[in-house]
Amino acid sequence: MTKPSLDIMLCAPRGFCAGVVRAIDAVERALDLHGAPVYVRHEIVHNKYVVENLRRKGAIFVRELDEVPDGDAPVIFSAHGVPKSVPEAAQARRLFAIDATCPLVTKVHREAQVHHKRGRHIILIGHAGHPEVVGTMGQLPAGAATLIETVGDIARLQPLDEDNLAFVTQTTLSVDDTQDVIGALRARFPAIVGPHKEDICYATTNRQGAVKRVAPLVDAMIVVGSPNSSNSQRLREMAEREGCPLVRLILRADDIDWSLFGDIRHLGITAGASAPEVLVEEIIDAFAERYAVSVESVSTADENVFFPLPRELREQAAE
């Protein structure tokens, strides 16, 4: 039988961002330098494939520091960032701690700390319970920041001093939704102070921009990523908002429900910032077994960002 034809539009940029590459490389470098085990607090990035691969190499993932035994084995903090209390606790126990927080998340932490020092109450735009939000809130004393998620939350804000407010955002939010929230914040609190440069990271912005271009042109869209990945979920939402009739967030080819894709002729594929390219290739290969596939890359931005490894690993590697 002749395979039906399928045009695949491959979004670019997609997949790993510089902060994710740095975090994964930090675990692998620590394993090379110190051997197993290397402890990692929480998932180093939100991708099951990546986590399982590192676990096979000797990484041990823990929820809290009290699961880490005393000793000189490295303990790495995930790319999402941690509350101040975590490195303080590690220092008190004299653990060998390595902070793999994405530098763009660290930038938000510093902004929040500066605003607090200047006497401003901070409005954090983000998703409750996300590790990045927990880490950012944890840079500040209790009560110094208020979390909001939607425009509707703004009406409930009752700040003590409307002229002394600032806002920061989670780095992996929907660009369009966040602009709406910021616009509503500024409308209600004209004196509110925002970041000099937006907090949503370049990778989130670029990946959403590529999806916005491709989604209206295809019959279906696959977002490669984990369900607990914020930036992957935002890509799914973006594709749905742009009118793509079938959008699925999947981890890898085994998760494809083929009954949904029978009659499609144009497929878009992207990947969240914590999803490795090998999973994208695996999915393309799976479609190529069933369709006569042609692949076109649709690029909306060039990325050349690089973040060096945490200082402890650079110094030891040099030695």
Secondary structure per residue as TSV (DSSP state, phi and psi in degrees):
chain	resnum	aa	ss	phi	psi
A	1	M	-	360.0	143.3
A	2	T	-	-78.7	132.0
A	3	K	-	-71.6	141.6
A	4	P	-	-66.4	148.8
A	5	S	E	-79.7	147.6
A	6	L	E	-143.9	121.0
A	7	D	E	-92.6	121.6
A	8	I	E	-103.8	124.7
A	9	M	E	-102.6	113.2
A	10	L	E	-98.3	114.9
A	11	C	E	-68.5	138.6
A	12	A	E	-139.6	129.6
A	13	P	S	-74.8	161.2
A	14	R	-	-154.8	168.4
A	15	G	S	70.4	-154.8
A	16	F	-	-49.8	135.1
A	17	C	-	-102.2	174.6
A	18	A	H	-64.0	-35.7
A	19	G	H	-68.0	-36.9
A	20	V	H	-69.1	-44.9
A	21	V	H	-56.9	-44.7
A	22	R	H	-61.3	-44.2
A	23	A	H	-66.0	-45.1
A	24	I	H	-65.7	-43.6
A	25	D	H	-61.5	-33.6
A	26	A	H	-62.4	-43.7
A	27	V	H	-65.6	-44.8
A	28	E	H	-66.8	-38.9
A	29	R	H	-66.1	-40.8
A	30	A	H	-62.6	-39.5
A	31	L	H	-64.9	-39.7
A	32	D	H	-64.5	-41.7
A	33	L	H	-79.4	-36.6
A	34	H	H	-116.2	-13.2
A	35	G	-	75.7	171.6
A	36	A	S	-79.5	150.9
A	37	P	-	-89.4	154.3
A	38	V	E	-116.3	125.6
A	39	Y	E	-89.4	142.0
A	40	V	E	-129.7	123.0
A	41	R	E	-81.1	115.6
A	42	H	S	68.4	175.2
A	43	E	-	-64.1	132.4
A	44	I	S	-61.1	-38.5
A	45	V	S	-142.2	163.5
A	46	H	S	-86.3	75.5
A	47	N	-	-153.8	119.0
A	48	K	H	-61.8	-39.9
A	49	Y	H	-60.2	-46.2
A	50	V	H	-63.5	-46.3
A	51	V	H	-61.1	-45.9
A	52	E	H	-65.5	-36.0
A	53	N	H	-64.0	-43.3
A	54	L	H	-69.4	-34.6
A	55	R	H	-62.5	-40.3
A	56	R	H	-63.6	-27.3
A	57	K	H	-84.2	-10.1
A	58	G	T	122.9	4.9
A	59	A	E	-78.6	139.5
A	60	I	E	-116.1	120.2
A	61	F	E	-95.4	129.9
A	62	V	E	-126.7	157.2
A	63	R	S	-83.9	-39.1
A	64	E	S	-136.9	161.5
A	65	L	G	-64.0	-26.6
A	66	D	G	-68.0	-8.7
A	67	E	G	-85.1	-8.1
A	68	V	S	-92.6	124.2
A	69	P	-	-71.5	155.8
A	70	D	S	-61.1	147.8
A	71	G	S	147.1	-170.3
A	72	D	S	-106.9	12.2
A	73	A	-	-66.5	138.0
A	74	P	E	-62.1	146.7
A	75	V	E	-124.6	118.7
A	76	I	E	-107.6	133.5
A	77	F	E	-90.9	139.6
A	78	S	-	-69.3	168.3
A	79	A	T	-62.7	-19.6
A	80	H	T	-76.5	-15.2
A	81	G	-	90.8	159.1
A	82	V	-	-134.2	156.8
A	83	P	-	-61.5	155.4
A	84	K	T	-53.3	-32.5
A	85	S	H	-63.3	-24.4
A	86	V	H	-72.0	-54.5
A	87	P	H	-63.4	-30.1
A	88	E	H	-64.1	-42.3
A	89	A	H	-66.4	-38.4
A	90	A	H	-63.9	-41.8
A	91	Q	H	-64.9	-40.2
A	92	A	H	-62.1	-32.3
A	93	R	T	-92.0	-0.6
A	94	R	T	59.5	37.3
A	95	L	-	-76.9	152.4
A	96	F	E	-85.6	89.1
A	97	A	E	-94.7	138.4
A	98	I	E	-127.3	123.7
A	99	D	E	-95.6	109.3
A	100	A	-	-99.6	21.0
A	101	T	-	-55.2	134.5
A	102	C	-	-56.7	132.4
A	103	P	H	-56.9	-26.0
A	104	L	H	-76.5	-26.2
A	105	V	H	-73.9	-41.3
A	106	T	H	-57.9	-37.0
A	107	K	H	-58.5	-42.3
A	108	V	H	-65.8	-41.1
A	109	H	H	-56.1	-46.7
A	110	R	H	-66.3	-38.8
A	111	E	H	-59.2	-46.6
A	112	A	H	-61.8	-40.6
A	113	Q	H	-66.2	-40.1
A	114	V	H	-64.0	-45.2
A	115	H	H	-59.7	-41.8
A	116	H	H	-63.0	-43.4
A	117	K	H	-62.0	-28.8
A	118	R	T	-89.7	9.3
A	119	G	T	82.3	16.4
A	120	R	-	-94.3	141.2
A	121	H	E	-81.7	138.1
A	122	I	E	-104.7	131.3
A	123	I	E	-100.7	118.5
A	124	L	E	-102.0	121.3
A	125	I	E	-92.7	117.5
A	126	G	S	-177.2	-173.7
A	127	H	-	-103.8	122.8
A	128	A	T	-56.0	134.4
A	129	G	T	87.0	-13.1
A	130	H	-	-67.5	139.4
A	131	P	H	-54.8	-35.5
A	132	E	H	-65.1	-40.6
A	133	V	H	-66.2	-43.0
A	134	V	H	-59.6	-41.7
A	135	G	H	-66.3	-41.6
A	136	T	H	-68.4	-45.5
A	137	M	H	-59.9	-32.8
A	138	G	T	-77.2	-0.2
A	139	Q	T	-82.1	-10.4
A	140	L	S	-123.8	157.2
A	141	P	-	-63.3	154.4
A	142	A	T	-55.5	133.5
A	143	G	T	88.0	-5.3
A	144	A	S	-81.3	-15.2
A	145	A	E	-138.1	150.5
A	146	T	E	-123.3	130.7
A	147	L	E	-90.7	132.7
A	148	I	E	-128.0	152.4
A	149	E	-	-116.9	-31.8
A	150	T	S	-136.6	169.6
A	151	V	G	-58.3	-36.7
A	152	G	G	-61.4	-26.4
A	153	D	G	-70.0	-22.0
A	154	I	G	-66.6	-34.9
A	155	A	G	-62.6	-24.4
A	156	R	G	-88.4	-5.6
A	157	L	-	-70.8	133.0
A	158	Q	-	-131.9	69.8
A	159	P	-	-68.8	150.3
A	160	L	S	-69.1	-32.9
A	161	D	-	-138.5	102.6
A	162	E	T	-67.4	-16.7
A	163	D	T	-92.4	2.9
A	164	N	S	-129.9	62.3
A	165	L	E	-124.6	152.1
A	166	A	E	-142.7	158.5
A	167	F	E	-130.3	148.7
A	168	V	E	-134.4	166.5
A	169	T	E	-133.9	154.9
A	170	Q	-	-59.2	149.1
A	171	T	T	-82.6	-10.6
A	172	T	T	-117.5	30.5
A	173	L	S	-85.1	168.4
A	174	S	-	-65.3	125.2
A	175	V	H	-60.5	-46.6
A	176	D	H	-66.5	-46.4
A	177	D	H	-61.6	-41.0
A	178	T	H	-67.5	-37.3
A	179	Q	H	-60.6	-38.5
A	180	D	H	-64.3	-42.8
A	181	V	H	-66.0	-44.0
A	182	I	H	-63.3	-41.1
A	183	G	H	-60.3	-42.1
A	184	A	H	-68.7	-36.7
A	185	L	H	-61.8	-47.1
A	186	R	H	-65.8	-33.5
A	187	A	H	-66.6	-39.6
A	188	R	H	-81.8	-35.1
A	189	F	-	-124.9	80.8
A	190	P	T	-58.1	-25.0
A	191	A	T	-88.3	-0.1
A	192	I	-	-61.9	141.5
A	193	V	B	-102.4	132.4
A	194	G	-	-114.7	178.2
A	195	P	-	-68.6	151.3
A	196	H	S	-63.6	-36.5
A	197	K	S	-128.7	140.3
A	198	E	-	-55.5	148.9
A	199	D	S	-81.5	-26.3
A	200	I	S	-62.2	128.5
A	201	C	-	-74.9	160.7
A	202	Y	H	-57.0	-39.1
A	203	A	H	-67.4	-42.2
A	204	T	H	-60.8	-47.7
A	205	T	H	-60.6	-47.3
A	206	N	H	-66.3	-40.7
A	207	R	H	-69.0	-37.9
A	208	Q	H	-66.7	-36.4
A	209	G	H	-63.1	-39.7
A	210	A	H	-67.8	-40.1
A	211	V	H	-64.4	-39.8
A	212	K	H	-60.4	-34.9
A	213	R	H	-71.6	-42.4
A	214	V	H	-86.1	-39.5
A	215	A	G	-52.9	-40.5
A	216	P	G	-71.3	-9.7
A	217	L	G	-101.5	-4.3
A	218	V	-	-122.7	161.7
A	219	D	S	-81.8	-25.9
A	220	A	E	-152.8	157.1
A	221	M	E	-136.5	132.6
A	222	I	E	-111.3	127.2
A	223	V	E	-105.5	118.2
A	224	V	E	-86.0	120.0
A	225	G	S	169.9	173.0
A	226	S	-	-92.0	149.5
A	227	P	T	-60.1	-27.9
A	228	N	T	-89.9	8.7
A	229	S	-	-89.4	114.5
A	230	S	H	-60.6	-47.2
A	231	N	H	-67.2	-30.7
A	232	S	H	-69.3	-41.4
A	233	Q	H	-62.0	-37.4
A	234	R	H	-67.3	-33.2
A	235	L	H	-65.8	-41.6
A	236	R	H	-59.2	-47.8
A	237	E	H	-61.8	-39.2
A	238	M	H	-62.6	-44.5
A	239	A	H	-62.9	-40.9
A	240	E	H	-65.1	-42.4
A	241	R	H	-64.7	-31.9
A	242	E	T	-83.6	4.5
A	243	G	T	98.5	7.3
A	244	C	-	-67.6	127.1
A	245	P	S	-72.2	-22.7
A	246	L	-	-138.0	116.7
A	247	V	E	-130.5	130.5
A	248	R	E	-133.8	134.2
A	249	L	E	-96.6	117.9
A	250	I	E	-134.7	153.4
A	251	L	S	-81.9	-43.7
A	252	R	S	-158.8	-179.9
A	253	A	G	-59.9	-34.5
A	254	D	G	-60.4	-19.4
A	255	D	G	-90.0	-0.9
A	256	I	-	-72.2	127.8
A	257	D	-	-91.1	98.6
A	258	W	G	-66.8	-20.5
A	259	S	G	-65.1	-20.4
A	260	L	G	-83.4	-19.9
A	261	F	S	-109.7	10.7
A	262	G	T	-53.2	-48.0
A	263	D	T	-101.9	9.9
A	264	I	-	-73.0	151.6
A	265	R	S	-122.8	-17.0
A	266	H	E	-135.6	121.9
A	267	L	E	-124.5	132.2
A	268	G	E	-100.8	142.6
A	269	I	E	-132.8	132.7
A	270	T	E	-137.6	178.0
A	271	A	E	-146.4	139.3
A	272	G	-	-65.3	165.7
A	273	A	T	-68.6	-10.7
A	274	S	T	-109.4	11.9
A	275	A	S	-101.7	125.2
A	276	P	-	-74.2	152.0
A	277	E	H	-63.4	-27.1
A	278	V	H	-59.3	-31.0
A	279	L	H	-74.9	-33.2
A	280	V	H	-63.9	-45.8
A	281	E	H	-62.8	-38.4
A	282	E	H	-60.7	-41.1
A	283	I	H	-70.5	-41.0
A	284	I	H	-61.4	-42.6
A	285	D	H	-62.0	-38.2
A	286	A	H	-64.4	-40.7
A	287	F	H	-68.4	-34.9
A	288	A	H	-66.4	-21.4
A	289	E	T	-72.7	-22.6
A	290	R	T	-112.7	-18.7
A	291	Y	S	-132.1	158.1
A	292	A	E	-85.1	100.5
A	293	V	E	-93.9	137.0
A	294	S	E	-122.7	138.1
A	295	V	E	-117.6	128.8
A	296	E	E	-123.7	129.7
A	297	S	E	-89.2	129.8
A	298	V	E	-112.5	105.9
A	299	S	E	-103.9	132.1
A	300	T	-	-117.2	-7.7
A	301	A	-	-162.9	150.7
A	302	D	-	-100.3	138.7
A	303	E	-	-121.2	129.7
A	304	N	-	-138.4	30.7
A	305	V	-	-78.8	138.1
A	306	F	-	-137.8	132.9
A	307	F	-	-116.1	127.6
A	308	P	-	-67.5	160.1
A	309	L	-	-62.1	159.0
A	310	P	-	-52.9	145.9
A	311	R	H	-52.3	-41.8
A	312	E	H	-58.7	-36.6
A	313	L	H	-80.9	-33.2
A	314	R	H	-65.7	-44.4
A	315	E	H	-65.5	-42.8
A	316	Q	H	-69.2	-36.5
A	317	A	H	-64.8	-38.2
A	318	A	H	-64.8	-38.1
A	319	E	-	-66.1	360.0
